[in-house]
């Protein structure tokens, strides 16, 4: 299949983006939006064409769907990673079906961002700009604990959107993960916030909060600005446990990236 290339509008060299997407309508929509944002986009519908193009031309970013047919998007990235250590190709993954395994495998391949479908053009453009900024600094940013927590949250939300929250109901873990991510970002969290984050009924969520408090992993704190609200915070042991888990995830992924 002949790749579709958007034509540059100025003589100035623009960032070269390769978009691998087998949905023609989505590929056209995303390519047009990214091109309008000032980047040059080449689109192909399968992994084989993508590999052929990367072997012949220079691209800064490859954006690929996970589900591509005979060769998946992740397998495509594995093959591209072997084309030469001198290449500065960064990658962004799109997926309408994401599991924790998908997220972890993407991280092991050094993926810069993981965007659940349906993806908005603005989301993709922002992700590409972040990836380009990382390249300008000379290296891809190492995965942090916060990155690990955020990607697990993305995978959980997409999983629940596809299968329904009840099938893999795990409210205690949902609460701990959401609270940890909020804590890393300096956000205050209320009881009602965590009831929503739990993915289950308010009654079940409150029972799980009570169990977590009894285990010494969380604590209730009166809101000094609104006495009607109760805030939830991690205890020292709760924070230490989540730090240990995300540190294990971070180091495991980092080691596999370097292997």
Secondary structure, 3 states (H helix, E strand, C coil): CCCEECCCCCCCCCCEEEEECCCHHHHHHHHHHHHHCCCEEEEECCHHHHHHHHHHCCCCEEEEECCCCCCCHHHHHHHHHCCCCCCCCEEEEEECCCCHHHHHHHHHCCCCEEEECCCCHHHHHHHHHHHHHHHHCCCCCCCCHHHHHHHHHHHHHHHHHHHCCCCCCCHHHHHHHHHHHHHHCCCCCEHHHHHHHCCCCHHHHHHHHHHHHHCCCEEEEECCCCCCCEEEEECHHHHHHHHHHHHHHHHHHHHHHHC
